[in-house]
Amino acid sequence: MYPKFVDAEIVGIEVDSGVGEQPMNLDATIEGAINRAKAAFKECDVSIGIEAGAMQVARTKTGAVKIEVCAIFNGQEISLGFSMGFVVPEDLHKLMVEQGLHLSEAARVAGYTNHPKIGTEGGIIGILTDGRMTRFDMCKQALTTALIHFR
């Protein structure tokens, strides 16, 4: 528990990331999280932005890793946190690169799901791990590591 946030009221709002539907490198993923946090900073002490991204990583089976990035903004400073990453399966990565699809679209085209908003059903990680880990778990990891600087 973080004593500073015991009485915090959390209000979710949708804001644009400014980096498109599927960031494909770490810098764009970080930029999207920061953009979201800054856009959400209205009548509050801190705001949080979370962005999912896939990026090229050498020595992985497919060359692509997906992570979540969390940015916390207090009106002056940004604190970043990151989730664990997982290697995107080859069929999904191929659809993302060759057809320019974001991960949710690729998952539908490849037959992993037909859900229009894959993130609400645990994300692709939830599907790939049979629910052992979900997108919520990854977002929680990113938030927890971003909160390190608010201890």
Buried (B, 14 or more C-beta within 10 A) or exposed (E): EEEEEEEEEEEEEEBEBBBEEBBBEBEBBBBBBBBBBBBBBEEBEBBBBBBBBBBBBEEBEBBBBBBBBBBBBBEEEBBBBBBBBBBBBEBBBBBBBEEEBBBBBBBBEBEBBEBEEBBEBBBBBBBBBEEEBBBBBBBBBBBEBBBEEEE
